[in-house]
Amino acid sequence: MSSNYQLAMKLNSIFRFPVLPEEIEVSYGSDNSNLKVYGVGECTIIQDSAAANISFSSFFPKTYFSGCNYSNIPDPNTAVAQVLAMKNTKKPVRLTLTGGMGISMYATIEKFKTSEVGGDPGTVQFDITFKEYREITMRQIKVNVTTQKATVSQSSPRVDNTPAAQTYTVKKGDCLWNIAKKFYGSGAKYTVIYNANKGVIGSNPNLIYPGQVYSIPAA
């Protein structure tokens, strides 16, 4: 099964969730504060919005079935290890949902809970929660006591702020060469697309099928 909806997170590599959750909850809060003013009453002081929280539940199936979003699904234990590895880096991931709400944001993995239920041995159920990450750039001011002049140094961002990879849905008559030419201007760069989508395409880059959705990384 292939869908226009793709749910993935990226750090050093891309991890695609094999089964889309039935529901994704995104909550946007605020850090507004209330103040009582004599003669006026209660007033609200509007502050910057709080970081969004994203949570959903799904599972890593032991064997492929028609509800999977791509064919070459990872082993459940391997999938769990990959998610934990990203969480344990203590770095934000790029969380992307193509289609629907169109989520694309940096987020930290706040909670990751797994379980296994009877009747489906080997399949791992999970609940995961993300929190939106916002880059804070620290500046360091140095003062030369002789010239009494200050210089400000800018620190480098901790995350890659390049745009999220595009996606492309395969149409009848497509081949990787033509897709690469469309996005990169050169069909010879088809290997860039193939290497980013081996989990969807499989071992033969010449066999692609209509309806498959590919991640198109920056060339």
Accessible surface in RSA format (square Angstrom, percent):
REM  Atomic radii and reference values for relative SASA: ProtOr
REM  Chains: A
REM  Algorithm: Lee & Richards
REM  Probe-radius: 1.40
REM  Slices: 20
REM RES _ NUM      All-atoms   Total-Side   Main-Chain    Non-polar    All polar
REM                ABS   REL    ABS   REL    ABS   REL    ABS   REL    ABS   REL
RES MET A   1   119.58  61.9  80.26  53.1  39.32  93.6  87.77  74.6  31.81  42.1
RES SER A   2    46.24  39.1  17.85  23.8  28.39  65.4  16.32  34.8  29.92  41.9
RES SER A   3    18.98  16.0  12.54  16.7   6.43  14.8   9.92  21.1   9.06  12.7
RES ASN A   4    96.90  66.8  86.82  83.9  10.08  24.3  22.85  55.0  74.05  71.6
RES TYR A   5   100.43  46.9 100.43  57.1   0.00   0.0  63.60  47.8  36.83  45.4
RES GLN A   6    12.81   7.2  11.99   8.8   0.82   2.0  10.83  23.1   1.98   1.5
RES LEU A   7     3.28   1.8   1.96   1.4   1.32   3.3   1.96   1.4   1.32   3.6
RES ALA A   8    15.13  13.9  15.02  23.2   0.11   0.3  15.13  21.3   0.00   0.0
RES MET A   9     1.05   0.5   0.00   0.0   1.05   2.5   1.05   0.9   0.00   0.0
RES LYS A  10    87.26  42.6  84.00  51.5   3.25   7.7  45.24  40.7  42.02  44.8
RES LEU A  11    41.06  22.9  22.37  16.0  18.69  47.0  24.03  16.9  17.03  45.8
RES ASN A  12   145.51 100.3 109.27 105.6  36.24  87.3  36.87  88.7 108.64 105.0
RES SER A  13    69.16  58.4  62.71  83.7   6.45  14.9  44.67  95.1  24.49  34.3
RES ILE A  14    63.24  36.0  34.22  25.5  29.02  70.0  34.22  24.6  29.02  78.8
RES PHE A  15     9.68   4.8   7.60   4.7   2.08   5.4   9.68   5.9   0.00   0.0
RES ARG A  16    38.66  16.2  34.64  17.7   4.02   9.6  28.19  38.5  10.48   6.4
RES PHE A  17     2.28   1.1   0.74   0.5   1.54   4.0   0.74   0.4   1.54   4.4
RES PRO A  18     1.39   1.0   1.39   1.3   0.00   0.0   1.39   1.1   0.00   0.0
RES VAL A  19    13.94   9.2  13.10  11.9   0.84   2.0  13.10  11.4   0.84   2.3
RES LEU A  20    50.58  28.2  37.74  27.0  12.84  32.3  37.74  26.5  12.84  34.6
RES PRO A  21    18.40  13.4   0.95   0.9  17.45  63.4   2.43   2.0  15.96  99.2
RES GLU A  22   185.78 106.7 143.94 108.9  41.84  99.6  65.30 126.3 120.48  98.4
RES GLU A  23   126.59  72.7 114.23  86.4  12.35  29.4  45.23  87.5  81.36  66.4
RES ILE A  24    33.64  19.1  14.29  10.6  19.34  46.6  14.29  10.3  19.34  52.5
RES GLU A  25   102.75  59.0  98.41  74.5   4.33  10.3  30.50  59.0  72.25  59.0
RES VAL A  26    30.50  20.1   5.01   4.5  25.48  61.4   5.01   4.4  25.48  69.1
RES SER A  27    51.01  43.1  46.25  61.7   4.76  11.0  39.34  83.8  11.67  16.4
RES TYR A  28   158.37  73.9 124.75  71.0  33.62  87.5  98.23  73.8  60.15  74.1
RES GLY A  29    41.33  51.0   0.00   N/A  41.33  51.0  32.58  89.4   8.75  19.6
RES SER A  30    68.45  57.8  42.12  56.2  26.33  60.6  18.32  39.0  50.13  70.2
RES ASP A  31    90.86  63.6  76.61  76.3  14.25  33.7  25.67  60.4  65.20  65.0
RES ASN A  32    63.69  43.9  36.46  35.2  27.22  65.6   9.03  21.7  54.66  52.8
RES SER A  33    48.20  40.7  43.07  57.5   5.13  11.8  42.13  89.7   6.07   8.5
RES ASN A  34    99.98  68.9  68.38  66.1  31.61  76.1  11.18  26.9  88.80  85.8
RES LEU A  35    93.35  52.0  90.77  64.9   2.57   6.5  93.29  65.5   0.06   0.2
RES LYS A  36   171.94  83.9 147.37  90.4  24.57  58.5  89.75  80.8  82.19  87.5
RES VAL A  37    58.41  38.4  52.10  47.2   6.32  15.2  55.94  48.6   2.48   6.7
RES TYR A  38   221.56 103.4 193.46 110.1  28.10  73.1 153.54 115.4  68.02  83.8
RES GLY A  39    78.32  96.6   0.00   N/A  78.32  96.6  37.37 102.5  40.95  91.7
RES VAL A  40   110.58  72.8  74.37  67.3  36.21  87.3  80.31  69.8  30.27  82.1
RES GLY A  41    34.98  43.1   0.00   N/A  34.98  43.1  33.03  90.6   1.95   4.4
RES GLU A  42   116.19  66.7  80.77  61.1  35.42  84.3  19.65  38.0  96.54  78.8
RES CYS A  43    41.98  31.8  36.30  40.5   5.69  13.4  22.26  56.4  19.72  21.3
RES THR A  44    82.49  58.7  55.30  56.1  27.19  64.8  29.54  39.7  52.95  80.0
RES ILE A  45    76.13  43.3  72.92  54.3   3.20   7.7  76.13  54.8   0.00   0.0
RES ILE A  46   143.33  81.6 117.21  87.3  26.12  63.0 117.21  84.4  26.12  70.9
RES GLN A  47    83.67  46.8  70.30  51.4  13.38  31.8  18.18  38.7  65.49  49.7
RES ASP A  48   123.71  86.7 113.36 112.8  10.35  24.5  33.45  78.7  90.26  90.0
RES SER A  49    64.81  54.8  55.47  74.0   9.34  21.5  35.28  75.1  29.53  41.4
RES ALA A  50    25.58  23.5  20.09  31.0   5.49  12.5  23.06  32.5   2.51   6.7
RES ALA A  51    26.06  24.0  17.00  26.2   9.06  20.6  17.00  23.9   9.06  24.0
RES ALA A  52     0.04   0.0   0.04   0.1   0.00   0.0   0.04   0.1   0.00   0.0
RES ASN A  53    53.41  36.8  52.00  50.2   1.42   3.4  15.07  36.3  38.34  37.1
RES ILE A  54     0.56   0.3   0.56   0.4   0.00   0.0   0.56   0.4   0.00   0.0
RES SER A  55    34.16  28.9  32.72  43.7   1.44   3.3  17.14  36.5  17.01  23.8
RES PHE A  56    10.65   5.3   0.57   0.4  10.08  26.2   9.36   5.7   1.29   3.7
RES SER A  57    61.94  52.3  51.32  68.5  10.63  24.5  31.71  67.5  30.23  42.4
RES SER A  58    12.51  10.6   1.30   1.7  11.21  25.8   9.36  19.9   3.15   4.4
RES PHE A  59    55.85  27.9  55.46  34.4   0.38   1.0  55.46  33.6   0.38   1.1
RES PHE A  60     0.68   0.3   0.68   0.4   0.00   0.0   0.68   0.4   0.00   0.0
RES PRO A  61     5.98   4.4   5.86   5.3   0.11   0.4   5.86   4.8   0.11   0.7
RES LYS A  62   105.63  51.5  88.97  54.6  16.66  39.7  52.47  47.2  53.16  56.6
RES THR A  63   100.19  71.3  92.95  94.2   7.25  17.3  67.34  90.5  32.85  49.7
RES TYR A  64    96.82  45.2  73.16  41.6  23.66  61.6  62.58  47.0  34.24  42.2
RES PHE A  65    82.76  41.4  76.25  47.2   6.51  16.9  82.76  50.2   0.00   0.0
RES SER A  66    90.79  76.7  79.44 106.0  11.35  26.1  49.76 106.0  41.02  57.5
RES GLY A  67    29.01  35.8   0.00   N/A  29.01  35.8  19.36  53.1   9.65  21.6
RES CYS A  68     0.00   0.0   0.00   0.0   0.00   0.0   0.00   0.0   0.00   0.0
RES ASN A  69     3.99   2.7   2.54   2.5   1.45   3.5   0.88   2.1   3.11   3.0
RES TYR A  70    16.89   7.9  12.77   7.3   4.12  10.7  10.72   8.1   6.17   7.6
RES SER A  71    68.30  57.7  55.64  74.3  12.66  29.2  38.50  82.0  29.80  41.7
RES ASN A  72    92.75  64.0  79.27  76.6  13.49  32.5  14.76  35.5  77.99  75.4
RES ILE A  73    28.10  16.0  10.97   8.2  17.12  41.3  10.97   7.9  17.12  46.5
RES PRO A  74    29.55  21.5  16.73  15.2  12.82  46.6  27.46  22.7   2.09  13.0
RES ASP A  75    61.80  43.3  48.45  48.2  13.35  31.6  33.31  78.4  28.49  28.4
RES PRO A  76     2.22   1.6   2.22   2.0   0.00   0.0   2.22   1.8   0.00   0.0
RES ASN A  77   110.84  76.4 103.91 100.4   6.93  16.7  28.15  67.7  82.69  79.9
RES THR A  78    67.71  48.2  62.98  63.8   4.73  11.3  42.77  57.4  24.95  37.7
RES ALA A  79     0.00   0.0   0.00   0.0   0.00   0.0   0.00   0.0   0.00   0.0
RES VAL A  80    24.29  16.0  24.29  22.0   0.00   0.0  24.29  21.1   0.00   0.0
RES ALA A  81    56.47  51.9  48.68  75.1   7.79  17.7  52.30  73.7   4.17  11.0
RES GLN A  82    79.02  44.2  74.50  54.4   4.52  10.8  24.66  52.5  54.36  41.2
RES VAL A  83     0.00   0.0   0.00   0.0   0.00   0.0   0.00   0.0   0.00   0.0
RES LEU A  84    70.02  39.0  70.02  50.1   0.00   0.0  70.02  49.2   0.00   0.0
RES ALA A  85    58.60  53.9  47.49  73.3  11.10  25.3  55.90  78.7   2.70   7.1
RES MET A  86    14.66   7.6  13.68   9.1   0.98   2.3  14.25  12.1   0.41   0.5
RES LYS A  87    68.90  33.6  57.90  35.5  11.00  26.2  15.27  13.7  53.62  57.1
RES ASN A  88   104.60  72.1  82.65  79.9  21.95  52.9  29.02  69.9  75.57  73.0
RES THR A  89    57.26  40.7  34.47  34.9  22.79  54.3  43.64  58.6  13.61  20.6
RES LYS A  90   178.75  87.2 153.58  94.2  25.17  59.9 107.80  97.0  70.96  75.6
RES LYS A  91   115.96  56.6 109.44  67.1   6.52  15.5  51.73  46.6  64.22  68.4
RES PRO A  92     5.27   3.8   2.23   2.0   3.04  11.1   2.23   1.8   3.04  18.9
RES VAL A  93     0.18   0.1   0.15   0.1   0.03   0.1   0.18   0.2   0.00   0.0
RES ARG A  94    36.90  15.5  36.27  18.5   0.64   1.5   8.46  11.6  28.44  17.2
RES LEU A  95     0.89   0.5   0.89   0.6   0.00   0.0   0.89   0.6   0.00   0.0
RES THR A  96    27.52  19.6  27.25  27.6   0.27   0.6  22.49  30.2   5.03   7.6
RES LEU A  97    10.52   5.9   9.10   6.5   1.42   3.6   9.10   6.4   1.42   3.8
RES THR A  98    25.94  18.4  21.23  21.5   4.71  11.2  25.94  34.8   0.00   0.0
RES GLY A  99    36.51  45.0   0.00   N/A  36.51  45.0  25.61  70.3  10.90  24.4
RES GLY A 100    61.21  75.5   0.00   N/A  61.21  75.5  24.43  67.0  36.78  82.4
RES MET A 101   111.94  58.0  76.45  50.6  35.49  84.5  57.58  49.0  54.36  72.0
RES GLY A 102    46.70  57.6   0.00   N/A  46.70  57.6  22.46  61.6  24.24  54.3
RES ILE A 103    12.46   7.1   6.93   5.2   5.54  13.3  11.73   8.4   0.74   2.0
RES SER A 104    56.28  47.6  29.13  38.9  27.15  62.5  26.12  55.6  30.16  42.2
RES MET A 105    32.97  17.1  27.88  18.4   5.09  12.1  32.97  28.0   0.00   0.0
RES TYR A 106    35.14  16.4  31.74  18.1   3.40   8.9  28.49  21.4   6.65   8.2
RES ALA A 107     0.00   0.0   0.00   0.0   0.00   0.0   0.00   0.0   0.00   0.0
RES THR A 108    37.64  26.8  37.49  38.0   0.16   0.4  34.24  46.0   3.40   5.1
RES ILE A 109    15.85   9.0   1.39   1.0  14.46  34.9   1.39   1.0  14.46  39.2
RES GLU A 110    79.55  45.7  59.06  44.7  20.48  48.8  11.18  21.6  68.36  55.8
RES LYS A 111   145.39  70.9 142.25  87.3   3.14   7.5  87.88  79.1  57.51  61.3
RES PHE A 112    29.23  14.6   1.47   0.9  27.75  72.2   1.75   1.1  27.48  78.6
RES LYS A 113   140.18  68.4 135.13  82.9   5.05  12.0  83.49  75.2  56.68  60.4
RES THR A 114    58.78  41.8  35.95  36.4  22.83  54.4   5.18   7.0  53.61  81.0
RES SER A 115    56.02  47.3  43.70  58.3  12.32  28.4  40.42  86.1  15.60  21.9
RES GLU A 116   107.22  61.6  75.48  57.1  31.74  75.6  26.22  50.7  81.00  66.1
RES VAL A 117    76.81  50.5  69.20  62.6   7.61  18.3  75.27  65.4   1.54   4.2
RES GLY A 118    78.16  96.4   0.00   N/A  78.16  96.4  43.68 119.9  34.49  77.2
RES GLY A 119    84.69 104.4   0.00   N/A  84.69 104.4  41.24 113.2  43.45  97.3
RES ASP A 120    62.22  43.6  61.05  60.8   1.17   2.8  18.67  43.9  43.55  43.4
RES PRO A 121   104.74  76.3  93.43  85.2  11.31  41.1  95.81  79.1   8.93  55.5
RES GLY A 122    25.34  31.3   0.00   N/A  25.34  31.3  20.29  55.7   5.05  11.3
RES THR A 123     4.31   3.1   3.88   3.9   0.43   1.0   1.06   1.4   3.25   4.9
RES VAL A 124    14.72   9.7  14.72  13.3   0.00   0.0  14.72  12.8   0.00   0.0
RES GLN A 125    55.56  31.1  55.56  40.6   0.00   0.0  17.18  36.6  38.38  29.1
RES PHE A 126     5.28   2.6   0.93   0.6   4.35  11.3   3.36   2.0   1.91   5.5
RES ASP A 127    64.85  45.4  64.00  63.7   0.85   2.0  25.94  61.0  38.91  38.8
RES ILE A 128     1.54   0.9   0.00   0.0   1.54   3.7   0.47   0.3   1.07   2.9
RES THR A 129    35.13  25.0  35.13  35.6   0.00   0.0  19.06  25.6  16.07  24.3
RES PHE A 130     0.00   0.0   0.00   0.0   0.00   0.0   0.00   0.0   0.00   0.0
RES LYS A 131    84.79  41.4  84.78  52.0   0.02   0.0  28.91  26.0  55.89  59.5
RES GLU A 132    43.55  25.0  36.13  27.3   7.42  17.7   1.41   2.7  42.14  34.4
RES TYR A 133    45.84  21.4  33.53  19.1  12.32  32.0  29.83  22.4  16.01  19.7
RES ARG A 134   107.70  45.2  93.10  47.5  14.60  34.8  59.25  81.0  48.44  29.4
RES GLU A 135    55.77  32.0  24.99  18.9  30.78  73.3  21.95  42.5  33.82  27.6
RES ILE A 136   131.06  74.6 113.87  84.8  17.18  41.4 116.79  84.1  14.26  38.7
RES THR A 137    56.90  40.5  32.26  32.7  24.64  58.7  16.66  22.4  40.24  60.8
RES MET A 138   135.20  70.0 131.46  87.0   3.74   8.9 117.00  99.5  18.20  24.1
RES ARG A 139   158.28  66.5 128.27  65.4  30.01  71.5  19.54  26.7 138.75  84.1
RES GLN A 140   109.69  61.3 105.31  77.0   4.37  10.4  33.46  71.2  76.22  57.8
RES ILE A 141   109.88  62.5  82.45  61.4  27.42  66.1  82.45  59.4  27.42  74.4
RES LYS A 142   123.89  60.4 119.03  73.0   4.86  11.6  65.31  58.8  58.58  62.4
RES VAL A 143    95.63  62.9  68.39  61.9  27.25  65.7  69.06  60.0  26.58  72.1
RES ASN A 144    76.57  52.8  66.60  64.4   9.97  24.0  21.58  51.9  54.99  53.1
RES VAL A 145   131.72  86.7 112.03 101.4  19.68  47.4 115.20 100.1  16.51  44.8
RES THR A 146   120.58  85.8  90.32  91.6  30.27  72.1  68.72  92.3  51.87  78.4
RES THR A 147    76.65  54.5  54.11  54.9  22.54  53.7  58.75  78.9  17.90  27.1
RES GLN A 148   153.09  85.6 126.17  92.2  26.92  64.1  31.46  67.0 121.63  92.2
RES LYS A 149   146.85  71.6 141.75  87.0   5.10  12.1  88.42  79.6  58.43  62.2
RES ALA A 150    62.75  57.7  32.03  49.4  30.72  69.9  32.03  45.1  30.72  81.4
RES THR A 151    90.32  64.2  85.41  86.6   4.91  11.7  76.38 102.6  13.94  21.1
RES VAL A 152    78.16  51.4  45.00  40.7  33.16  79.9  45.46  39.5  32.70  88.7
RES SER A 153    54.26  45.9  46.34  61.8   7.92  18.3  46.48  99.0   7.78  10.9
RES GLN A 154   123.78  69.2  94.04  68.7  29.74  70.8  49.70 105.8  74.07  56.2
RES SER A 155    53.05  44.8  39.31  52.5  13.74  31.6  43.79  93.3   9.26  13.0
RES SER A 156    96.14  81.2  74.08  98.9  22.06  50.8  37.56  80.0  58.58  82.1
RES PRO A 157    71.62  52.2  53.94  49.2  17.68  64.3  54.73  45.2  16.89 105.0
RES ARG A 158   146.28  61.4 111.74  57.0  34.54  82.2  63.16  86.3  83.12  50.4
RES VAL A 159    18.38  12.1   5.29   4.8  13.09  31.5  11.94  10.4   6.44  17.5
RES ASP A 160    84.61  59.3  69.80  69.5  14.81  35.0  43.61 102.6  41.00  40.9
RES ASN A 161    91.67  63.2  61.65  59.6  30.02  72.3  33.54  80.7  58.13  56.2
RES THR A 162    74.92  53.3  71.14  72.1   3.78   9.0  63.45  85.2  11.47  17.3
RES PRO A 163   123.56  90.1 100.20  91.3  23.36  84.9 109.41  90.3  14.15  87.9
RES ALA A 164    33.07  30.4  12.85  19.8  20.22  46.0  17.08  24.1  15.99  42.4
RES ALA A 165    33.39  30.7   9.67  14.9  23.72  54.0  15.01  21.1  18.37  48.7
RES GLN A 166   110.78  61.9 102.30  74.8   8.48  20.2  39.17  83.4  71.61  54.3
RES THR A 167    57.35  40.8  34.98  35.5  22.36  53.3  11.33  15.2  46.02  69.6
RES TYR A 168    25.59  11.9  21.90  12.5   3.69   9.6  15.82  11.9   9.77  12.0
RES THR A 169    45.91  32.6  42.07  42.7   3.83   9.1  28.84  38.7  17.06  25.8
RES VAL A 170     4.70   3.1   1.30   1.2   3.40   8.2   1.30   1.1   3.40   9.2
RES LYS A 171   124.33  60.7 119.89  73.6   4.44  10.6 100.90  90.8  23.42  25.0
RES LYS A 172   192.05  93.7 165.52 101.6  26.53  63.2 108.56  97.7  83.49  88.9
RES GLY A 173    72.11  88.9   0.00   N/A  72.11  88.9  41.11 112.8  30.99  69.4
RES ASP A 174    37.59  26.3  21.13  21.0  16.46  38.9   0.17   0.4  37.42  37.3
RES CYS A 175    52.02  39.3  51.22  57.1   0.80   1.9  34.86  88.3  17.16  18.5
RES LEU A 176     6.59   3.7   4.10   2.9   2.49   6.2   4.10   2.9   2.49   6.7
RES TRP A 177   132.53  53.2 130.50  63.2   2.03   4.8 113.42  60.5  19.11  31.0
RES ASN A 178    78.09  53.9  71.92  69.5   6.17  14.9  18.76  45.1  59.33  57.3
RES ILE A 179     2.75   1.6   1.33   1.0   1.42   3.4   2.75   2.0   0.00   0.0
RES ALA A 180     0.00   0.0   0.00   0.0   0.00   0.0   0.00   0.0   0.00   0.0
RES LYS A 181   125.49  61.2 118.94  73.0   6.54  15.6  61.70  55.5  63.79  67.9
RES LYS A 182   138.92  67.8 101.13  62.0  37.79  90.0  59.40  53.5  79.52  84.7
RES PHE A 183    55.12  27.6  23.17  14.3  31.95  83.1  26.11  15.8  29.00  83.0
RES TYR A 184    36.78  17.2   8.71   5.0  28.07  73.0  15.88  11.9  20.90  25.8
RES GLY A 185    61.36  75.7   0.00   N/A  61.36  75.7  31.92  87.6  29.44  65.9
RES SER A 186    39.85  33.7  35.88  47.9   3.97   9.1  24.72  52.6  15.13  21.2
RES GLY A 187     4.06   5.0   0.00   N/A   4.06   5.0   0.00   0.0   4.06   9.1
RES ALA A 188    64.12  59.0  48.72  75.2  15.40  35.0  49.80  70.1  14.32  37.9
RES LYS A 189    86.05  42.0  84.06  51.6   1.99   4.7  48.75  43.9  37.30  39.7
RES TYR A 190    72.35  33.8  72.35  41.2   0.00   0.0  31.39  23.6  40.96  50.5
RES THR A 191    60.92  43.3  60.92  61.8   0.00   0.0  41.20  55.3  19.72  29.8
RES VAL A 192    50.94  33.5  44.62  40.4   6.31  15.2  48.90  42.5   2.04   5.5
RES ILE A 193     0.00   0.0   0.00   0.0   0.00   0.0   0.00   0.0   0.00   0.0
RES TYR A 194    27.58  12.9  27.58  15.7   0.00   0.0  19.46  14.6   8.11  10.0
RES ASN A 195    94.02  64.8  72.71  70.3  21.31  51.3  24.93  60.0  69.09  66.8
RES ALA A 196    35.70  32.8   8.54  13.2  27.16  61.8  18.90  26.6  16.80  44.5
RES ASN A 197     5.76   4.0   1.58   1.5   4.18  10.1   4.18  10.1   1.58   1.5
RES LYS A 198   105.51  51.5 102.13  62.7   3.38   8.1  48.29  43.5  57.22  61.0
RES GLY A 199    28.35  35.0   0.00   N/A  28.35  35.0  20.20  55.4   8.15  18.2
RES VAL A 200    10.25   6.7   7.25   6.6   2.99   7.2   7.25   6.3   2.99   8.1
RES ILE A 201    15.22   8.7   0.00   0.0  15.22  36.7   0.06   0.0  15.17  41.2
RES GLY A 202    24.75  30.5   0.00   N/A  24.75  30.5  23.74  65.1   1.01   2.3
RES SER A 203   113.18  95.6  80.60 107.6  32.58  75.0  52.94 112.7  60.25  84.4
RES ASN A 204    58.83  40.6  55.66  53.8   3.17   7.6  18.82  45.3  40.01  38.7
RES PRO A 205    35.78  26.1  32.46  29.6   3.32  12.1  32.46  26.8   3.32  20.7
RES ASN A 206   129.00  89.0 100.32  96.9  28.68  69.1  27.13  65.3 101.87  98.5
RES LEU A 207    94.26  52.5  92.84  66.4   1.42   3.6  94.18  66.1   0.08   0.2
RES ILE A 208    22.23  12.7   4.97   3.7  17.26  41.6   4.97   3.6  17.26  46.9
RES TYR A 209   122.28  57.1 122.28  69.6   0.00   0.0  95.49  71.8  26.79  33.0
RES PRO A 210    84.38  61.5  63.74  58.1  20.64  75.0  63.95  52.8  20.42 126.9
RES GLY A 211    30.35  37.4   0.00   N/A  30.35  37.4  26.21  71.9   4.14   9.3
RES GLN A 212    22.41  12.5  22.41  16.4   0.00   0.0   8.04  17.1  14.37  10.9
RES VAL A 213     6.42   4.2   3.08   2.8   3.34   8.0   3.08   2.7   3.34   9.1
RES TYR A 214     0.20   0.1   0.00   0.0   0.20   0.5   0.20   0.2   0.00   0.0
RES SER A 215    20.88  17.6  17.99  24.0   2.89   6.7  15.09  32.1   5.80   8.1
RES ILE A 216     3.75   2.1   1.19   0.9   2.57   6.2   1.19   0.9   2.57   7.0
RES PRO A 217    27.87  20.3  25.25  23.0   2.63   9.6  26.46  21.8   1.41   8.8
RES ALA A 218    95.33  87.7  63.17  97.5  32.16  73.2  73.92 104.1  21.41  56.7
RES ALA A 219    85.13  78.3  18.47  28.5  66.65 151.6  44.52  62.7  40.60 107.6
END  Absolute sums over single chains surface
CHAIN  1 A    13682.4      10516.3       3166.1       7530.4       6152.0
END  Absolute sums over all chains
TOTAL         13682.4      10516.3       3166.1       7530.4       6152.0
